[in-house]
């Protein structure tokens, strides 16, 4: 398994925790986490709900690394693909974090 890619996922999750802590005071109240199809707020929460974003990023990163470790014995390409997908998911979560924290 590509250890550099695993470190990238770990560094991304750690940076997201740090950024969330740094910008926590600038989060609006109420915080809209989900939008409905028509664009109206679907799920709102207080400023403490922003901690869900780095938590989800960390859990999805750990799941992709764990899955890659399980698959690595059978197929190296599949394990690298799963880690690459984990990096893609981290990028999507960064978009959500930047949108919520600005």
C-alpha positions in Angstrom: 0.0 0.0 0.0 1.2 3.5 -0.8 2.3 4.9 2.6 2.6 8.4 1.2 -1.1 8.4 0.3 -2.0 7.1 3.8 0.0 9.9 5.4 -1.9 12.4 3.1 -5.2 11.2 4.4 -4.0 11.4 8.0 -2.5 14.9 7.5 -5.7 16.0 5.9 -7.9 14.8 8.8 -5.5 16.4 11.4 -5.4 19.7 9.5 -9.2 19.7 9.5 -9.4 19.3 13.3 -6.9 22.1 13.7 -8.7 24.4 11.2 -12.0 23.7 12.9 -10.6 24.6 16.3 -9.0 27.7 14.9 -12.2 29.0 13.2 -14.7 27.7 15.8 -15.5 31.2 17.1 -16.5 32.5 13.7 -19.2 29.9 13.1 -22.7 31.4 12.8 -25.7 30.4 15.0 -27.7 28.6 13.7 -25.4 26.5 11.5 -27.1 24.9 8.4 -25.6 21.4 7.9 -28.0 20.2 5.1 -30.1 21.9 2.5 -33.3 20.6 1.0 -33.8 20.2 -2.7 -35.4 23.6 -3.0 -32.4 25.3 -1.2 -34.1 25.9 2.2 -32.3 24.8 5.4 -33.0 21.2 6.2 -30.9 20.4 9.2 -29.7 23.2 11.5 -27.7 23.0 14.7 -25.8 25.2 17.0 -22.1 26.1 16.5 -21.1 22.8 18.2 -22.4 20.9 15.2 -19.3 22.0 13.2 -17.4 19.2 15.0 -19.3 16.7 12.9 -17.3 17.6 9.8 -13.8 16.7 11.0 -15.2 13.6 12.8 -16.7 12.4 9.6 -13.5 13.1 7.7 -11.5 11.1 10.3 -13.8 8.2 10.3 -14.0 8.0 6.5 -10.2 8.2 6.3 -9.8 5.4 8.8 -12.3 3.3 6.9 -10.5 3.8 3.6 -7.1 2.9 5.2 -8.6 -0.1 7.0 -10.3 -1.3 3.8 -7.1 -0.9 1.8 -5.1 -2.9 4.4 -7.7 -5.7 4.2 -7.6 -5.8 0.4 -3.8 -5.3 0.0 -3.0 -9.0 0.3 -5.2 -9.9 -2.6 -4.9 -7.0 -5.0 -2.4 -4.1 -4.8 -4.3 -2.0 -7.4 -7.5 -2.3 -5.4 -5.9 -1.2 -2.2 -4.3 1.8 -4.0 -7.7 2.6 -5.6 -9.4 2.6 -2.2 -6.8 4.9 -0.7 -7.1 7.2 -3.8 -10.9 7.2 -3.3 -10.2 8.2 0.4 -8.2 11.1 -0.8 -11.0 12.2 -3.1 -13.5 12.0 -0.2 -11.1 14.1 1.9 -11.1 16.7 -0.8 -14.9 16.8 -0.9 -15.1 17.1 2.9 -12.6 20.0 2.7 -15.0 21.8 0.4 -17.8 21.3 3.0 -15.5 22.4 5.8 -14.4 25.6 4.0 -18.0 26.4 3.1 -19.2 26.0 6.7 -16.3 27.8 8.4 -16.1 30.9 6.2 
